[in-house]
Amino acid sequence: DVGNVLDRLIRGVKTIESNVSFSRDPHLGFLTFCPTNLGSTVRASVHIKLPKTSARKDFKDICDKLNLQVRGIHGEHSDSEGGVMDISNKQRLGISEYQAVRQMYDGVKKLIEMEESSK
């Protein structure tokens, strides 16, 4: 249930933020150690097994068009294990937290539909 997970995250961030301030630039958004996380900083991800869809030659292109980033389950530069991969929203800068989660949700939903329709 993505909605409940997001609600828990928001409550947790608010609790932390009440004790520690986050660095924020009015133009770039939240500042982090990793420049790829500038903006909302939200990287919404799921671990999912898509053996048929991920075997397609155009899988990376499909994910790019859906604004999704694919990596192994042990982080950047790791491989998929047992066909399970980590799929997340690619964009963080210039979109809201809600849009980041929605980007991941909509993209993964499309990948699941492709997997289920594959023969």
SULMOKA-V608837 format. One record per residue. N is the residue number from 1. RES is the residue in three letters. PHI is phi in whole degrees, -180 to 180 (none if undefined). OMEGA is omega in radians with two decimals (NA if undefined). Layout:
BEGIN
n:N res:RES phi:PHI omega:OMEGA
n:N res:RES phi:PHI omega:OMEGA
END
This chain:
BEGIN
n:1 res:ASP phi:none omega:-3.05
n:2 res:VAL phi:-61 omega:-3.13
n:3 res:GLY phi:-60 omega:3.13
n:4 res:ASN phi:-67 omega:3.10
n:5 res:VAL phi:-63 omega:3.13
n:6 res:LEU phi:-64 omega:3.08
n:7 res:ASP phi:-60 omega:3.11
n:8 res:ARG phi:-63 omega:3.12
n:9 res:LEU phi:-61 omega:-3.13
n:10 res:ILE phi:-61 omega:3.11
n:11 res:ARG phi:-62 omega:3.13
n:12 res:GLY phi:-64 omega:3.12
n:13 res:VAL phi:-63 omega:3.12
n:14 res:LYS phi:-63 omega:3.11
n:15 res:THR phi:-64 omega:3.12
n:16 res:ILE phi:-64 omega:-3.09
n:17 res:GLU phi:-64 omega:3.10
n:18 res:SER phi:-71 omega:3.14
n:19 res:ASN phi:-113 omega:-3.08
n:20 res:VAL phi:-136 omega:3.12
n:21 res:SER phi:-90 omega:3.10
n:22 res:PHE phi:-95 omega:3.08
n:23 res:SER phi:-75 omega:-3.10
n:24 res:ARG phi:-141 omega:3.07
n:25 res:ASP phi:-100 omega:-3.10
n:26 res:PRO phi:-62 omega:-3.13
n:27 res:HIS phi:-95 omega:-3.04
n:28 res:LEU phi:-93 omega:-3.08
n:29 res:GLY phi:90 omega:-3.12
n:30 res:PHE phi:-69 omega:-3.13
n:31 res:LEU phi:-101 omega:-3.12
n:32 res:THR phi:-131 omega:3.09
n:33 res:PHE phi:-69 omega:-3.11
n:34 res:CYS phi:-107 omega:-3.09
n:35 res:PRO phi:-61 omega:3.12
n:36 res:THR phi:-70 omega:-3.13
n:37 res:ASN phi:-103 omega:3.08
n:38 res:LEU phi:-60 omega:3.11
n:39 res:GLY phi:103 omega:-3.13
n:40 res:SER phi:-71 omega:-3.07
n:41 res:THR phi:67 omega:-3.06
n:42 res:VAL phi:-81 omega:3.01
n:43 res:ARG phi:-118 omega:-3.14
n:44 res:ALA phi:-87 omega:-3.08
n:45 res:SER phi:-141 omega:3.03
n:46 res:VAL phi:-135 omega:2.96
n:47 res:HIS phi:-98 omega:-3.03
n:48 res:ILE phi:-147 omega:3.11
n:49 res:LYS phi:-108 omega:-3.13
n:50 res:LEU phi:-132 omega:-3.00
n:51 res:PRO phi:-61 omega:-3.09
n:52 res:LYS phi:-75 omega:-3.09
n:53 res:THR phi:-67 omega:-3.11
n:54 res:SER phi:-71 omega:3.11
n:55 res:ALA phi:-82 omega:3.14
n:56 res:ARG phi:-66 omega:3.13
n:57 res:LYS phi:-64 omega:-3.10
n:58 res:ASP phi:-98 omega:-3.09
n:59 res:PHE phi:-58 omega:-3.14
n:60 res:LYS phi:-63 omega:3.11
n:61 res:ASP phi:-64 omega:3.10
n:62 res:ILE phi:-60 omega:-3.13
n:63 res:CYS phi:-64 omega:3.10
n:64 res:ASP phi:-60 omega:-3.14
n:65 res:LYS phi:-66 omega:3.11
n:66 res:LEU phi:-89 omega:-3.09
n:67 res:ASN phi:58 omega:3.13
n:68 res:LEU phi:-112 omega:3.07
n:69 res:GLN phi:-113 omega:-3.13
n:70 res:VAL phi:-116 omega:3.08
n:71 res:ARG phi:-149 omega:3.07
n:72 res:GLY phi:-71 omega:-3.06
n:73 res:ILE phi:-75 omega:3.11
n:74 res:HIS phi:-107 omega:3.05
n:75 res:GLY phi:101 omega:-3.11
n:76 res:GLU phi:-56 omega:3.06
n:77 res:HIS phi:66 omega:3.04
n:78 res:SER phi:-104 omega:-3.11
n:79 res:ASP phi:-92 omega:3.03
n:80 res:SER phi:-65 omega:3.10
n:81 res:GLU phi:-117 omega:-3.14
n:82 res:GLY phi:62 omega:-3.12
n:83 res:GLY phi:80 omega:3.13
n:84 res:VAL phi:-91 omega:3.14
n:85 res:MET phi:-130 omega:3.09
n:86 res:ASP phi:-101 omega:-3.14
n:87 res:ILE phi:-119 omega:-3.09
n:88 res:SER phi:-139 omega:3.02
n:89 res:ASN phi:-66 omega:-3.14
n:90 res:LYS phi:-86 omega:-3.07
n:91 res:GLN phi:-85 omega:3.01
n:92 res:ARG phi:-134 omega:-3.11
n:93 res:LEU phi:-86 omega:3.08
n:94 res:GLY phi:90 omega:3.08
n:95 res:ILE phi:-131 omega:3.13
n:96 res:SER phi:-81 omega:3.08
n:97 res:GLU phi:-60 omega:3.12
n:98 res:TYR phi:-61 omega:-3.14
n:99 res:GLN phi:-63 omega:3.12
n:100 res:ALA phi:-64 omega:3.13
n:101 res:VAL phi:-66 omega:-3.14
n:102 res:ARG phi:-64 omega:3.11
n:103 res:GLN phi:-60 omega:3.11
n:104 res:MET phi:-65 omega:-3.08
n:105 res:TYR phi:-60 omega:-3.11
n:106 res:ASP phi:-63 omega:3.14
n:107 res:GLY phi:-66 omega:3.13
n:108 res:VAL phi:-66 omega:3.08
n:109 res:LYS phi:-58 omega:3.12
n:110 res:LYS phi:-64 omega:3.12
n:111 res:LEU phi:-63 omega:3.10
n:112 res:ILE phi:-65 omega:3.09
n:113 res:GLU phi:-60 omega:3.11
n:114 res:MET phi:-64 omega:3.14
n:115 res:GLU phi:-62 omega:-3.10
n:116 res:GLU phi:-69 omega:-3.14
n:117 res:SER phi:-91 omega:3.11
n:118 res:SER phi:-74 omega:3.10
n:119 res:LYS phi:-115 omega:NA
END
